[in-house]
Amino acid sequence: MNNIGNVLRTKGDMAGALKTYRRSLVLMKKVGSIYGQAALHNNMGIVLHFRGELDEALKEYNEILAITRTIGDRYGTALSLSNIGNAYEDKGELDRALKIFQEAMAIEKEIKDRNGEATSLSNIGNVMGEMGRYSDSIDYNSRSLNIMREIADLRGISQSLKNLAASYLQAEMLDEAMESADEALQISREIGVKSVEGGACWIKGAIYREKGEWAESFDWFRESMETLEGGVDRTGMAKGLYEYALLFMATGNKEKTTATLGRALSMFESMGMKLWVEKCRKALEEIL
C-alpha cells in the first residue's frame, strides 16, 4: 500500500496518497513494524508539507524522529531533523530552522554521511541568505558544492550550484551568480533534473533583470515557467513567479506585476510559506 501511495504522490494525487498512507499505517501498527511506521510517517509528512499543512507535517516528522531515536537510527534521525528544519524555514522561523539544520549536520559528520552533510550545508546557507547573511550563505553553499564534487554526485552538484547562484544573486555578485547558474543549468539538463533547470533559468532571468537587459530577462523567465509548470517543485515555481513579477515591475507593467504577484502569493499561501507571503504582499503594496 505504501508503494501505491508513492505512485499517487508522483502523479500529483496528494489526497489519494495521504489516504493510502494512513490506511497502510494502521496495518503497520497492527503487525508491529516499526520501520514501516517510520517510512509512512515520513511519506505523510512530505505530502502534508507539499500541501502547505506545515503544523500537520511537523507532527509526522516528529513521529519519525521519535522512532529513529528510539531504535538508534542515526541516519534516519538526521534526515528527520532536516525535514523538520525545512518545515520551520517555510514557516519563517529561521532561527529555529538554523539550529535544527546544525543538529542534523553534526550527526551527519559523526556517521560520515557526506551527502547528508553537503545537503545540510546548503540548507544552512539558504537560511542565512534569508537572514541577510550573504557572505555566510555563499560560504556554506560553496562548502556544500565542494563536498558534492568530491563524492561525484551530479544531482547534488547541480543543486548546490543553483543554491550558490542564488546566494551570489542575493549578494549582488552578478558575474559569480551567472557562472554558477550556467553550470547548474548545463548539468541539470544533462541529467534531467527539471527543478534545478527551472530554478537556474529564473536565477539567470533575475540576473539579467538586475543588469537592465530586459529582453534576455524575459526570455529566461519564460523558459523557467515552461520548465517548472505542472512539476512537483511548487516552491521553485512560486519563487520564479515572484522574481518574474519584479521584472514586470521594473519595466512598468503594473497589470502583469499584479497578476504575477497574485499567482505567486496564492501558491505561497497554499504552502504556508510565511516569509514569501510577506514579500509578495509588500511588493503588492508598493504598486497599489
N, C-alpha and C positions, 0 to 999 in steps of 0.2 A: 504493500500500500504506500510505503514511503516513496518507492520509485514512481508510482502513479502520480503522487503529489509533485515530485520533481518535474515530471513531464508537463503537468498542468502549469506549473510555475514558469517553465521555459516558454510555454505558449502564451503566457501573459494572463492566464486564468487564476488570479491570485485568490479569489474567493473559493474556487473549487479546490485549489491546492491546500488552503488553510483548513477547509472542512475535512479533506482526506487525511492530512497530518493529525488532526485532532482525533479522528476515528482510530488511526493507527496507534496513537499514543495510549489510548485506552487498552488496546490489545497488548502493547509492550509492558504496561504496568501489570496486567494480569499474569503474563509469563515471567515477570521479574527481570526483564532485560534492561540493565542499567545503561549499556552503551546505546541500545535502541532508543531509549528515552532521551538520552543526551542529544542524539542526532536529530530527533524530532523537535525538541525544544529549540535547537539551533535553526532548523528549517522554518519553524513557525516564527521565530524572531526575525529572520530575514524577510519573510513575507510581510509581516506587520510593519517592519521598518520601511519596506518599499511602499506600503500603503500610507505612510506618514503617521501611523499609530505608535508613536515613539515610546510612550509610557508602557503600552502593552508589550512592545518589542523588548523593552528593558526587563520586564518580568520574565520573559522567556530566556533572555540572555543570562539573567541572574540564576535561573533554574539550572541551566547547563553549567554555569560557573560553580555552583554548589556541588553538582555531581562530579565535575572533573577534579575539584579539590578533594572530595571525599575519596575518590578512587586513586588519587595521586597521579593524575594525567597532567603533567606539566605543559605539554604541547597544547592540549585542549584548553587548559586554563589560560594560557597566553592568547589563544585565538578568541576565547570568550571575552577576555578583557578588551581586546581590540574592537570587537563588535560593540561592546558597551561604550567604549570611548567614542566610536563613530556616532552612536546614537546621541550621546551628550554633546558632541560637536554640532550635530544637526539641530539640537535644542538650543544652541547658542551658549551652552555652559562650558566655555573654553578652558577655564582653569581646571575644572573637574576632568574634562576630556584629556587635557595635557598630563595630569597626574596619572590617569589610568593608562595612557599610552606608554608612559615611562615605566610603569609597573610591568606592563606586558613585555617591554623591551628588556628589562632586567632578567626576566625568566628566559627569554629567547637567547640572550647571551649565555646564561647559565647552562642551557641544554644544547648550545651551539647550533641553534636554528638560524642559519644565515639569511635565508629568505624572509623569515619572520622578522628578524632584526632590521633588515632593509625596509620592509613594509612599515614597521613601527617608526623608523627614522623619517620616512615620508609623512606618516600620519602626524608626527610631532612637528615637522617642518610646515605642513599645511595649516595646522592650528596656529603656529607662530606667525604665519603670514596673515591670518585673520586678525591676530592681535596687533598687527602693525610692526612686528619684529622682523623686518625684511632680511636683514643680514643673517640672523639666526635661521630663518626659513631657508635661505639659499644654502647655508652651511649644512643643515640637516638633509635637505634633498640631494645635495652633492654627495654626501656620505652614503646615502641610500643608493645612488647611482653607481658609486664605486663598488659597493658590495654586489649589486646585481651584475655588473660587468665581470667581477671576479668569479661568480658562480655561473656565468654564461646563461642567465635567464633572460631570453629575448623579450618575453612579455613584460617581465619586471623592469628591464632596461627601458622599454618604450614608455611604461607608466611613470618611472622615475624621471625620465627626460621631460615628459609632459608636465609633471609637478614642478620640476626645476624651472621650466619655461614660465610657468605661472608665477613662481617666486620672483624671477627676474622682471617679469612684467609689472608686478606689484611695486618693485623697487625702481621702476622706470629705467631699467637697464635693457633697452630695446634690442640692441645688437646681440647681446648674450641670449635674450629671450628668443629671438628669431633663430639663432643657431641651434638651440635645444629643441625648439618646436619643429624645425626642419628635420632633425634627426629622428625625433619621435614619430613624425609623420611617415618618414621613409620606412622605418622598422615596422610600424603598425600596419602599414599597407602590405608589406612583405608577408607578415604572419597572420593578417586578417583580424586585427583587434579593432573593431569599429568604434568602441568607446574612446580609445586613445586617439584614433584617427580623427574622429569628430571634435574631440577636445583640442587637439593640436591645430585643427583648422580654425576654430574660433579664437584661439590664442593669436594665431597669425593675423586674423581679422582685426583683433584688438590692437596689435602692434601697428598695423598699417593705419588704423584709426588715429592712434596717438601721433603718428608721423604726418597726419593730414592727407594721406594718399587714399582718398575716398573710394575710387573705383576698385582698387585692389582689395580694400577692406570689405566692400560689399560682396565681391566675388568669393572671398574666403568664408564670410559668414553664411552665404547661401550654400556653399559646399558643406559647411558644418551642419546646417539644419537638415540638408538632404541625407547626410550620413547618419545623423542621430535620430531622425524622425522615426517613431514607431519602435525604437530599440528599447533595451532594458535599462539603459543609462539615463534615467529621467533627471537625475541630478545634473549631469553634464549638459543635457538638453536645456534645462531651465537656466543654468548659468550662461550658456551660449546665447539664449534669448535675451537675458539681461544685458550682456555685453553688446549684442546686436542693437538693442534699444538705445544704448548710449551713442551708437553710430548715427542712428536716425536723429537723436537729439543734437548731436554735433553738427549735422547737416541741415538743421532747422525744420525737419519734417515732424511737426507736432502730432499729426494724426497717426503716423506709423509708430512714433515713440510711445504714444499712449496705448495703442493696440498691442504692441510687442511687450511692453512692460506689464500689461494686463495679463497676457498669457504666462509670462514668467511668474508673476505674483500668484496666479491661480495654482501653478504647479508647485511652487514653494510652500504655499499654504497647505496643499493636499499632502505634502511630505513632512509637514511640521518643522520646516527649516526656518526658525525664527529670525536668525541674523539676516538671511537673504530676503525674508518678507519685509523686514525693516528697511533694507536697502532699496527694494522696489518701491515701497511707499514713500520713502524720502525723495526718490527720483521723480515719482509722480507728482508730489507736492511742488517740486521745482518748476514743472511745466504747466500746472493747472492755475 
